[in-house]
Amino acid sequence: MIQIRRLLLITEVDHLGVPGDIVEVADGYARNYLLPQRRAVEPTEHNIARYAKVKREYESKAAERKEEALRIREEINDRLLLFTRKADNEGHLYGSVRAEDIAALIEEELKVTVERTRINLERPIETAGSYAIKIRLYEDITATVKVQVDAETHSSP
């Protein structure tokens, strides 16, 4: 039988909560991850009071991050990013287009910084063509950029 444990989060934990939240997790998850990584503490009165201020600050910053994500979405949504790569006659690229490449081009052309980990690219693009790539900007705020990869073929004499 799985033992449940109540903890107070002191950092944001994906799919679990934000600083100041009291959560219930499996005892093993608490002992092996949250507590050793210093992501949570026991929910004593002292800790709850101590992290109440942290929670208010986090919520304030979260509102700012959400506004920023909405602004970025307006700037990059439905924008076309063009890549040219050397390819064989069938359109298979010699150098793939990766999330790092997309992030770099967004920053270069649109002057917006997007972390490569937020770009939803399951595997590098290895063939020429058009792709719609989702970017997770903040929680449920996403943008979609259009990526066009053109093949630069070379013919042998």
MODELLER restraints for C-alpha pairs under 7 A, 6 or more apart:
rsr = mdl.restraints
at = mdl.atoms
rsr.add(forms.Gaussian(group=physical.xy_distance, feature=features.Distance(at['CA:2:A'], at['CA:26:A']), mean=6.47, stdev=0.5))
rsr.add(forms.Gaussian(group=physical.xy_distance, feature=features.Distance(at['CA:3:A'], at['CA:26:A']), mean=5.80, stdev=0.5))
rsr.add(forms.Gaussian(group=physical.xy_distance, feature=features.Distance(at['CA:3:A'], at['CA:27:A']), mean=5.39, stdev=0.5))
rsr.add(forms.Gaussian(group=physical.xy_distance, feature=features.Distance(at['CA:4:A'], at['CA:24:A']), mean=6.26, stdev=0.5))
rsr.add(forms.Gaussian(group=physical.xy_distance, feature=features.Distance(at['CA:4:A'], at['CA:25:A']), mean=5.51, stdev=0.5))
rsr.add(forms.Gaussian(group=physical.xy_distance, feature=features.Distance(at['CA:4:A'], at['CA:26:A']), mean=4.66, stdev=0.5))
rsr.add(forms.Gaussian(group=physical.xy_distance, feature=features.Distance(at['CA:4:A'], at['CA:27:A']), mean=5.39, stdev=0.5))
rsr.add(forms.Gaussian(group=physical.xy_distance, feature=features.Distance(at['CA:5:A'], at['CA:24:A']), mean=5.44, stdev=0.5))
rsr.add(forms.Gaussian(group=physical.xy_distance, feature=features.Distance(at['CA:5:A'], at['CA:25:A']), mean=5.40, stdev=0.5))
rsr.add(forms.Gaussian(group=physical.xy_distance, feature=features.Distance(at['CA:5:A'], at['CA:26:A']), mean=5.98, stdev=0.5))
rsr.add(forms.Gaussian(group=physical.xy_distance, feature=features.Distance(at['CA:5:A'], at['CA:27:A']), mean=5.30, stdev=0.5))
rsr.add(forms.Gaussian(group=physical.xy_distance, feature=features.Distance(at['CA:6:A'], at['CA:22:A']), mean=6.63, stdev=0.5))
rsr.add(forms.Gaussian(group=physical.xy_distance, feature=features.Distance(at['CA:6:A'], at['CA:23:A']), mean=5.57, stdev=0.5))
rsr.add(forms.Gaussian(group=physical.xy_distance, feature=features.Distance(at['CA:6:A'], at['CA:24:A']), mean=4.49, stdev=0.5))
rsr.add(forms.Gaussian(group=physical.xy_distance, feature=features.Distance(at['CA:6:A'], at['CA:25:A']), mean=6.50, stdev=0.5))
rsr.add(forms.Gaussian(group=physical.xy_distance, feature=features.Distance(at['CA:7:A'], at['CA:22:A']), mean=5.52, stdev=0.5))
rsr.add(forms.Gaussian(group=physical.xy_distance, feature=features.Distance(at['CA:7:A'], at['CA:23:A']), mean=5.50, stdev=0.5))
rsr.add(forms.Gaussian(group=physical.xy_distance, feature=features.Distance(at['CA:7:A'], at['CA:24:A']), mean=6.46, stdev=0.5))
rsr.add(forms.Gaussian(group=physical.xy_distance, feature=features.Distance(at['CA:7:A'], at['CA:40:A']), mean=6.11, stdev=0.5))
rsr.add(forms.Gaussian(group=physical.xy_distance, feature=features.Distance(at['CA:7:A'], at['CA:41:A']), mean=5.78, stdev=0.5))
rsr.add(forms.Gaussian(group=physical.xy_distance, feature=features.Distance(at['CA:7:A'], at['CA:42:A']), mean=5.09, stdev=0.5))
rsr.add(forms.Gaussian(group=physical.xy_distance, feature=features.Distance(at['CA:7:A'], at['CA:43:A']), mean=5.52, stdev=0.5))
rsr.add(forms.Gaussian(group=physical.xy_distance, feature=features.Distance(at['CA:8:A'], at['CA:20:A']), mean=6.06, stdev=0.5))
rsr.add(forms.Gaussian(group=physical.xy_distance, feature=features.Distance(at['CA:8:A'], at['CA:21:A']), mean=5.71, stdev=0.5))
rsr.add(forms.Gaussian(group=physical.xy_distance, feature=features.Distance(at['CA:8:A'], at['CA:22:A']), mean=4.44, stdev=0.5))
rsr.add(forms.Gaussian(group=physical.xy_distance, feature=features.Distance(at['CA:8:A'], at['CA:23:A']), mean=6.42, stdev=0.5))
rsr.add(forms.Gaussian(group=physical.xy_distance, feature=features.Distance(at['CA:8:A'], at['CA:40:A']), mean=5.34, stdev=0.5))
rsr.add(forms.Gaussian(group=physical.xy_distance, feature=features.Distance(at['CA:8:A'], at['CA:41:A']), mean=5.28, stdev=0.5))
rsr.add(forms.Gaussian(group=physical.xy_distance, feature=features.Distance(at['CA:8:A'], at['CA:42:A']), mean=5.87, stdev=0.5))
rsr.add(forms.Gaussian(group=physical.xy_distance, feature=features.Distance(at['CA:8:A'], at['CA:43:A']), mean=5.01, stdev=0.5))
rsr.add(forms.Gaussian(group=physical.xy_distance, feature=features.Distance(at['CA:9:A'], at['CA:18:A']), mean=6.42, stdev=0.5))
rsr.add(forms.Gaussian(group=physical.xy_distance, feature=features.Distance(at['CA:9:A'], at['CA:19:A']), mean=4.93, stdev=0.5))
rsr.add(forms.Gaussian(group=physical.xy_distance, feature=features.Distance(at['CA:9:A'], at['CA:20:A']), mean=5.50, stdev=0.5))
rsr.add(forms.Gaussian(group=physical.xy_distance, feature=features.Distance(at['CA:9:A'], at['CA:21:A']), mean=5.51, stdev=0.5))
rsr.add(forms.Gaussian(group=physical.xy_distance, feature=features.Distance(at['CA:9:A'], at['CA:22:A']), mean=6.35, stdev=0.5))
rsr.add(forms.Gaussian(group=physical.xy_distance, feature=features.Distance(at['CA:9:A'], at['CA:39:A']), mean=5.91, stdev=0.5))
rsr.add(forms.Gaussian(group=physical.xy_distance, feature=features.Distance(at['CA:9:A'], at['CA:40:A']), mean=4.20, stdev=0.5))
rsr.add(forms.Gaussian(group=physical.xy_distance, feature=features.Distance(at['CA:9:A'], at['CA:41:A']), mean=6.52, stdev=0.5))
rsr.add(forms.Gaussian(group=physical.xy_distance, feature=features.Distance(at['CA:10:A'], at['CA:19:A']), mean=4.38, stdev=0.5))
rsr.add(forms.Gaussian(group=physical.xy_distance, feature=features.Distance(at['CA:10:A'], at['CA:20:A']), mean=6.03, stdev=0.5))
rsr.add(forms.Gaussian(group=physical.xy_distance, feature=features.Distance(at['CA:10:A'], at['CA:39:A']), mean=5.35, stdev=0.5))
rsr.add(forms.Gaussian(group=physical.xy_distance, feature=features.Distance(at['CA:10:A'], at['CA:40:A']), mean=5.10, stdev=0.5))
rsr.add(forms.Gaussian(group=physical.xy_distance, feature=features.Distance(at['CA:11:A'], at['CA:18:A']), mean=6.08, stdev=0.5))
rsr.add(forms.Gaussian(group=physical.xy_distance, feature=features.Distance(at['CA:11:A'], at['CA:19:A']), mean=4.72, stdev=0.5))
rsr.add(forms.Gaussian(group=physical.xy_distance, feature=features.Distance(at['CA:11:A'], at['CA:39:A']), mean=5.23, stdev=0.5))
rsr.add(forms.Gaussian(group=physical.xy_distance, feature=features.Distance(at['CA:12:A'], at['CA:18:A']), mean=4.20, stdev=0.5))
rsr.add(forms.Gaussian(group=physical.xy_distance, feature=features.Distance(at['CA:12:A'], at['CA:19:A']), mean=5.57, stdev=0.5))
rsr.add(forms.Gaussian(group=physical.xy_distance, feature=features.Distance(at['CA:19:A'], at['CA:54:A']), mean=6.70, stdev=0.5))
rsr.add(forms.Gaussian(group=physical.xy_distance, feature=features.Distance(at['CA:19:A'], at['CA:55:A']), mean=5.34, stdev=0.5))
rsr.add(forms.Gaussian(group=physical.xy_distance, feature=features.Distance(at['CA:20:A'], at['CA:51:A']), mean=5.49, stdev=0.5))
rsr.add(forms.Gaussian(group=physical.xy_distance, feature=features.Distance(at['CA:20:A'], at['CA:52:A']), mean=5.98, stdev=0.5))
rsr.add(forms.Gaussian(group=physical.xy_distance, feature=features.Distance(at['CA:20:A'], at['CA:54:A']), mean=6.90, stdev=0.5))
rsr.add(forms.Gaussian(group=physical.xy_distance, feature=features.Distance(at['CA:20:A'], at['CA:55:A']), mean=4.93, stdev=0.5))
rsr.add(forms.Gaussian(group=physical.xy_distance, feature=features.Distance(at['CA:34:A'], at['CA:40:A']), mean=5.49, stdev=0.5))
rsr.add(forms.Gaussian(group=physical.xy_distance, feature=features.Distance(at['CA:35:A'], at['CA:41:A']), mean=6.49, stdev=0.5))
rsr.add(forms.Gaussian(group=physical.xy_distance, feature=features.Distance(at['CA:66:A'], at['CA:138:A']), mean=6.47, stdev=0.5))
rsr.add(forms.Gaussian(group=physical.xy_distance, feature=features.Distance(at['CA:69:A'], at['CA:137:A']), mean=5.59, stdev=0.5))
rsr.add(forms.Gaussian(group=physical.xy_distance, feature=features.Distance(at['CA:69:A'], at['CA:138:A']), mean=6.03, stdev=0.5))
rsr.add(forms.Gaussian(group=physical.xy_distance, feature=features.Distance(at['CA:69:A'], at['CA:141:A']), mean=6.89, stdev=0.5))
rsr.add(forms.Gaussian(group=physical.xy_distance, feature=features.Distance(at['CA:73:A'], at['CA:142:A']), mean=6.95, stdev=0.5))
rsr.add(forms.Gaussian(group=physical.xy_distance, feature=features.Distance(at['CA:73:A'], at['CA:143:A']), mean=5.35, stdev=0.5))
rsr.add(forms.Gaussian(group=physical.xy_distance, feature=features.Distance(at['CA:76:A'], at['CA:143:A']), mean=6.90, stdev=0.5))
rsr.add(forms.Gaussian(group=physical.xy_distance, feature=features.Distance(at['CA:76:A'], at['CA:145:A']), mean=6.67, stdev=0.5))
rsr.add(forms.Gaussian(group=physical.xy_distance, feature=features.Distance(at['CA:77:A'], at['CA:143:A']), mean=4.96, stdev=0.5))
rsr.add(forms.Gaussian(group=physical.xy_distance, feature=features.Distance(at['CA:77:A'], at['CA:144:A']), mean=5.20, stdev=0.5))
rsr.add(forms.Gaussian(group=physical.xy_distance, feature=features.Distance(at['CA:77:A'], at['CA:145:A']), mean=5.68, stdev=0.5))
rsr.add(forms.Gaussian(group=physical.xy_distance, feature=features.Distance(at['CA:78:A'], at['CA:144:A']), mean=5.68, stdev=0.5))
rsr.add(forms.Gaussian(group=physical.xy_distance, feature=features.Distance(at['CA:78:A'], at['CA:145:A']), mean=4.87, stdev=0.5))
rsr.add(forms.Gaussian(group=physical.xy_distance, feature=features.Distance(at['CA:78:A'], at['CA:146:A']), mean=6.04, stdev=0.5))
rsr.add(forms.Gaussian(group=physical.xy_distance, feature=features.Distance(at['CA:79:A'], at['CA:145:A']), mean=5.21, stdev=0.5))
rsr.add(forms.Gaussian(group=physical.xy_distance, feature=features.Distance(at['CA:79:A'], at['CA:146:A']), mean=5.93, stdev=0.5))
rsr.add(forms.Gaussian(group=physical.xy_distance, feature=features.Distance(at['CA:80:A'], at['CA:145:A']), mean=6.20, stdev=0.5))
rsr.add(forms.Gaussian(group=physical.xy_distance, feature=features.Distance(at['CA:80:A'], at['CA:146:A']), mean=4.69, stdev=0.5))
rsr.add(forms.Gaussian(group=physical.xy_distance, feature=features.Distance(at['CA:80:A'], at['CA:147:A']), mean=5.86, stdev=0.5))
rsr.add(forms.Gaussian(group=physical.xy_distance, feature=features.Distance(at['CA:81:A'], at['CA:146:A']), mean=6.06, stdev=0.5))
rsr.add(forms.Gaussian(group=physical.xy_distance, feature=features.Distance(at['CA:81:A'], at['CA:147:A']), mean=4.83, stdev=0.5))
rsr.add(forms.Gaussian(group=physical.xy_distance, feature=features.Distance(at['CA:81:A'], at['CA:148:A']), mean=6.12, stdev=0.5))
rsr.add(forms.Gaussian(group=physical.xy_distance, feature=features.Distance(at['CA:82:A'], at['CA:147:A']), mean=6.04, stdev=0.5))
rsr.add(forms.Gaussian(group=physical.xy_distance, feature=features.Distance(at['CA:82:A'], at['CA:148:A']), mean=4.91, stdev=0.5))
rsr.add(forms.Gaussian(group=physical.xy_distance, feature=features.Distance(at['CA:82:A'], at['CA:149:A']), mean=6.07, stdev=0.5))
rsr.add(forms.Gaussian(group=physical.xy_distance, feature=features.Distance(at['CA:83:A'], at['CA:148:A']), mean=6.15, stdev=0.5))
rsr.add(forms.Gaussian(group=physical.xy_distance, feature=features.Distance(at['CA:83:A'], at['CA:149:A']), mean=4.75, stdev=0.5))
rsr.add(forms.Gaussian(group=physical.xy_distance, feature=features.Distance(at['CA:83:A'], at['CA:150:A']), mean=6.16, stdev=0.5))
rsr.add(forms.Gaussian(group=physical.xy_distance, feature=features.Distance(at['CA:84:A'], at['CA:149:A']), mean=5.70, stdev=0.5))
rsr.add(forms.Gaussian(group=physical.xy_distance, feature=features.Distance(at['CA:84:A'], at['CA:150:A']), mean=4.76, stdev=0.5))
rsr.add(forms.Gaussian(group=physical.xy_distance, feature=features.Distance(at['CA:84:A'], at['CA:151:A']), mean=5.92, stdev=0.5))
rsr.add(forms.Gaussian(group=physical.xy_distance, feature=features.Distance(at['CA:84:A'], at['CA:152:A']), mean=6.34, stdev=0.5))
rsr.add(forms.Gaussian(group=physical.xy_distance, feature=features.Distance(at['CA:85:A'], at['CA:93:A']), mean=6.25, stdev=0.5))
rsr.add(forms.Gaussian(group=physical.xy_distance, feature=features.Distance(at['CA:85:A'], at['CA:95:A']), mean=6.46, stdev=0.5))
rsr.add(forms.Gaussian(group=physical.xy_distance, feature=features.Distance(at['CA:85:A'], at['CA:150:A']), mean=6.42, stdev=0.5))
rsr.add(forms.Gaussian(group=physical.xy_distance, feature=features.Distance(at['CA:85:A'], at['CA:151:A']), mean=5.42, stdev=0.5))
rsr.add(forms.Gaussian(group=physical.xy_distance, feature=features.Distance(at['CA:85:A'], at['CA:152:A']), mean=5.62, stdev=0.5))
rsr.add(forms.Gaussian(group=physical.xy_distance, feature=features.Distance(at['CA:86:A'], at['CA:93:A']), mean=5.88, stdev=0.5))
rsr.add(forms.Gaussian(group=physical.xy_distance, feature=features.Distance(at['CA:86:A'], at['CA:94:A']), mean=5.72, stdev=0.5))
rsr.add(forms.Gaussian(group=physical.xy_distance, feature=features.Distance(at['CA:86:A'], at['CA:95:A']), mean=6.97, stdev=0.5))
rsr.add(forms.Gaussian(group=physical.xy_distance, feature=features.Distance(at['CA:86:A'], at['CA:151:A']), mean=5.76, stdev=0.5))
rsr.add(forms.Gaussian(group=physical.xy_distance, feature=features.Distance(at['CA:86:A'], at['CA:152:A']), mean=4.53, stdev=0.5))
rsr.add(forms.Gaussian(group=physical.xy_distance, feature=features.Distance(at['CA:86:A'], at['CA:153:A']), mean=5.86, stdev=0.5))
rsr.add(forms.Gaussian(group=physical.xy_distance, feature=features.Distance(at['CA:87:A'], at['CA:93:A']), mean=4.17, stdev=0.5))
rsr.add(forms.Gaussian(group=physical.xy_distance, feature=features.Distance(at['CA:87:A'], at['CA:94:A']), mean=5.35, stdev=0.5))
rsr.add(forms.Gaussian(group=physical.xy_distance, feature=features.Distance(at['CA:87:A'], at['CA:151:A']), mean=5.31, stdev=0.5))
rsr.add(forms.Gaussian(group=physical.xy_distance, feature=features.Distance(at['CA:87:A'], at['CA:152:A']), mean=5.75, stdev=0.5))
rsr.add(forms.Gaussian(group=physical.xy_distance, feature=features.Distance(at['CA:87:A'], at['CA:153:A']), mean=5.36, stdev=0.5))
rsr.add(forms.Gaussian(group=physical.xy_distance, feature=features.Distance(at['CA:88:A'], at['CA:153:A']), mean=6.05, stdev=0.5))
rsr.add(forms.Gaussian(group=physical.xy_distance, feature=features.Distance(at['CA:89:A'], at['CA:153:A']), mean=6.51, stdev=0.5))
rsr.add(forms.Gaussian(group=physical.xy_distance, feature=features.Distance(at['CA:91:A'], at['CA:127:A']), mean=5.56, stdev=0.5))
rsr.add(forms.Gaussian(group=physical.xy_distance, feature=features.Distance(at['CA:91:A'], at['CA:128:A']), mean=5.33, stdev=0.5))
rsr.add(forms.Gaussian(group=physical.xy_distance, feature=features.Distance(at['CA:91:A'], at['CA:151:A']), mean=6.00, stdev=0.5))
rsr.add(forms.Gaussian(group=physical.xy_distance, feature=features.Distance(at['CA:92:A'], at['CA:126:A']), mean=5.97, stdev=0.5))
rsr.add(forms.Gaussian(group=physical.xy_distance, feature=features.Distance(at['CA:92:A'], at['CA:127:A']), mean=4.49, stdev=0.5))
rsr.add(forms.Gaussian(group=physical.xy_distance, feature=features.Distance(at['CA:92:A'], at['CA:128:A']), mean=6.56, stdev=0.5))
rsr.add(forms.Gaussian(group=physical.xy_distance, feature=features.Distance(at['CA:93:A'], at['CA:126:A']), mean=5.23, stdev=0.5))
rsr.add(forms.Gaussian(group=physical.xy_distance, feature=features.Distance(at['CA:93:A'], at['CA:127:A']), mean=5.34, stdev=0.5))
rsr.add(forms.Gaussian(group=physical.xy_distance, feature=features.Distance(at['CA:93:A'], at['CA:128:A']), mean=6.77, stdev=0.5))
rsr.add(forms.Gaussian(group=physical.xy_distance, feature=features.Distance(at['CA:96:A'], at['CA:124:A']), mean=5.83, stdev=0.5))
rsr.add(forms.Gaussian(group=physical.xy_distance, feature=features.Distance(at['CA:96:A'], at['CA:125:A']), mean=5.38, stdev=0.5))
rsr.add(forms.Gaussian(group=physical.xy_distance, feature=features.Distance(at['CA:96:A'], at['CA:126:A']), mean=4.76, stdev=0.5))
rsr.add(forms.Gaussian(group=physical.xy_distance, feature=features.Distance(at['CA:97:A'], at['CA:124:A']), mean=5.54, stdev=0.5))
rsr.add(forms.Gaussian(group=physical.xy_distance, feature=features.Distance(at['CA:97:A'], at['CA:125:A']), mean=4.99, stdev=0.5))
rsr.add(forms.Gaussian(group=physical.xy_distance, feature=features.Distance(at['CA:97:A'], at['CA:126:A']), mean=6.76, stdev=0.5))
rsr.add(forms.Gaussian(group=physical.xy_distance, feature=features.Distance(at['CA:98:A'], at['CA:124:A']), mean=4.70, stdev=0.5))
rsr.add(forms.Gaussian(group=physical.xy_distance, feature=features.Distance(at['CA:98:A'], at['CA:125:A']), mean=6.51, stdev=0.5))
rsr.add(forms.Gaussian(group=physical.xy_distance, feature=features.Distance(at['CA:99:A'], at['CA:116:A']), mean=5.39, stdev=0.5))
rsr.add(forms.Gaussian(group=physical.xy_distance, feature=features.Distance(at['CA:99:A'], at['CA:119:A']), mean=6.08, stdev=0.5))
rsr.add(forms.Gaussian(group=physical.xy_distance, feature=features.Distance(at['CA:99:A'], at['CA:121:A']), mean=6.36, stdev=0.5))
rsr.add(forms.Gaussian(group=physical.xy_distance, feature=features.Distance(at['CA:100:A'], at['CA:116:A']), mean=5.43, stdev=0.5))
rsr.add(forms.Gaussian(group=physical.xy_distance, feature=features.Distance(at['CA:103:A'], at['CA:114:A']), mean=5.75, stdev=0.5))
rsr.add(forms.Gaussian(group=physical.xy_distance, feature=features.Distance(at['CA:103:A'], at['CA:115:A']), mean=6.63, stdev=0.5))
rsr.add(forms.Gaussian(group=physical.xy_distance, feature=features.Distance(at['CA:103:A'], at['CA:116:A']), mean=5.64, stdev=0.5))
rsr.add(forms.Gaussian(group=physical.xy_distance, feature=features.Distance(at['CA:106:A'], at['CA:112:A']), mean=6.19, stdev=0.5))
rsr.add(forms.Gaussian(group=physical.xy_distance, feature=features.Distance(at['CA:107:A'], at['CA:113:A']), mean=5.21, stdev=0.5))
rsr.add(forms.Gaussian(group=physical.xy_distance, feature=features.Distance(at['CA:118:A'], at['CA:135:A']), mean=5.61, stdev=0.5))
rsr.add(forms.Gaussian(group=physical.xy_distance, feature=features.Distance(at['CA:118:A'], at['CA:136:A']), mean=5.10, stdev=0.5))
rsr.add(forms.Gaussian(group=physical.xy_distance, feature=features.Distance(at['CA:118:A'], at['CA:137:A']), mean=6.62, stdev=0.5))
rsr.add(forms.Gaussian(group=physical.xy_distance, feature=features.Distance(at['CA:119:A'], at['CA:134:A']), mean=6.33, stdev=0.5))
rsr.add(forms.Gaussian(group=physical.xy_distance, feature=features.Distance(at['CA:119:A'], at['CA:135:A']), mean=4.51, stdev=0.5))
rsr.add(forms.Gaussian(group=physical.xy_distance, feature=features.Distance(at['CA:119:A'], at['CA:136:A']), mean=6.43, stdev=0.5))
rsr.add(forms.Gaussian(group=physical.xy_distance, feature=features.Distance(at['CA:120:A'], at['CA:133:A']), mean=6.43, stdev=0.5))
rsr.add(forms.Gaussian(group=physical.xy_distance, feature=features.Distance(at['CA:120:A'], at['CA:134:A']), mean=5.41, stdev=0.5))
rsr.add(forms.Gaussian(group=physical.xy_distance, feature=features.Distance(at['CA:120:A'], at['CA:135:A']), mean=5.75, stdev=0.5))
rsr.add(forms.Gaussian(group=physical.xy_distance, feature=features.Distance(at['CA:121:A'], at['CA:133:A']), mean=6.90, stdev=0.5))
rsr.add(forms.Gaussian(group=physical.xy_distance, feature=features.Distance(at['CA:128:A'], at['CA:149:A']), mean=4.87, stdev=0.5))
rsr.add(forms.Gaussian(group=physical.xy_distance, feature=features.Distance(at['CA:128:A'], at['CA:150:A']), mean=5.38, stdev=0.5))
rsr.add(forms.Gaussian(group=physical.xy_distance, feature=features.Distance(at['CA:128:A'], at['CA:151:A']), mean=5.62, stdev=0.5))
rsr.add(forms.Gaussian(group=physical.xy_distance, feature=features.Distance(at['CA:129:A'], at['CA:148:A']), mean=5.84, stdev=0.5))
rsr.add(forms.Gaussian(group=physical.xy_distance, feature=features.Distance(at['CA:129:A'], at['CA:149:A']), mean=5.20, stdev=0.5))
rsr.add(forms.Gaussian(group=physical.xy_distance, feature=features.Distance(at['CA:129:A'], at['CA:150:A']), mean=6.53, stdev=0.5))
rsr.add(forms.Gaussian(group=physical.xy_distance, feature=features.Distance(at['CA:130:A'], at['CA:147:A']), mean=5.72, stdev=0.5))
rsr.add(forms.Gaussian(group=physical.xy_distance, feature=features.Distance(at['CA:130:A'], at['CA:148:A']), mean=4.50, stdev=0.5))
rsr.add(forms.Gaussian(group=physical.xy_distance, feature=features.Distance(at['CA:130:A'], at['CA:149:A']), mean=6.31, stdev=0.5))
rsr.add(forms.Gaussian(group=physical.xy_distance, feature=features.Distance(at['CA:131:A'], at['CA:146:A']), mean=5.78, stdev=0.5))
rsr.add(forms.Gaussian(group=physical.xy_distance, feature=features.Distance(at['CA:131:A'], at['CA:147:A']), mean=5.04, stdev=0.5))
rsr.add(forms.Gaussian(group=physical.xy_distance, feature=features.Distance(at['CA:131:A'], at['CA:148:A']), mean=6.38, stdev=0.5))
rsr.add(forms.Gaussian(group=physical.xy_distance, feature=features.Distance(at['CA:132:A'], at['CA:144:A']), mean=6.32, stdev=0.5))
rsr.add(forms.Gaussian(group=physical.xy_distance, feature=features.Distance(at['CA:132:A'], at['CA:145:A']), mean=5.84, stdev=0.5))
rsr.add(forms.Gaussian(group=physical.xy_distance, feature=features.Distance(at['CA:132:A'], at['CA:146:A']), mean=4.70, stdev=0.5))
rsr.add(forms.Gaussian(group=physical.xy_distance, feature=features.Distance(at['CA:132:A'], at['CA:147:A']), mean=6.20, stdev=0.5))
rsr.add(forms.Gaussian(group=physical.xy_distance, feature=features.Distance(at['CA:133:A'], at['CA:144:A']), mean=5.42, stdev=0.5))
rsr.add(forms.Gaussian(group=physical.xy_distance, feature=features.Distance(at['CA:133:A'], at['CA:145:A']), mean=5.36, stdev=0.5))
rsr.add(forms.Gaussian(group=physical.xy_distance, feature=features.Distance(at['CA:133:A'], at['CA:146:A']), mean=6.27, stdev=0.5))
rsr.add(forms.Gaussian(group=physical.xy_distance, feature=features.Distance(at['CA:133:A'], at['CA:147:A']), mean=6.98, stdev=0.5))
rsr.add(forms.Gaussian(group=physical.xy_distance, feature=features.Distance(at['CA:134:A'], at['CA:142:A']), mean=6.61, stdev=0.5))
rsr.add(forms.Gaussian(group=physical.xy_distance, feature=features.Distance(at['CA:134:A'], at['CA:143:A']), mean=5.75, stdev=0.5))
rsr.add(forms.Gaussian(group=physical.xy_distance, feature=features.Distance(at['CA:134:A'], at['CA:144:A']), mean=4.41, stdev=0.5))
rsr.add(forms.Gaussian(group=physical.xy_distance, feature=features.Distance(at['CA:134:A'], at['CA:145:A']), mean=6.55, stdev=0.5))
rsr.add(forms.Gaussian(group=physical.xy_distance, feature=features.Distance(at['CA:135:A'], at['CA:142:A']), mean=5.45, stdev=0.5))
rsr.add(forms.Gaussian(group=physical.xy_distance, feature=features.Distance(at['CA:135:A'], at['CA:143:A']), mean=5.20, stdev=0.5))
rsr.add(forms.Gaussian(group=physical.xy_distance, feature=features.Distance(at['CA:135:A'], at['CA:144:A']), mean=6.01, stdev=0.5))
rsr.add(forms.Gaussian(group=physical.xy_distance, feature=features.Distance(at['CA:136:A'], at['CA:142:A']), mean=4.55, stdev=0.5))
rsr.add(forms.Gaussian(group=physical.xy_distance, feature=features.Distance(at['CA:136:A'], at['CA:143:A']), mean=6.72, stdev=0.5))
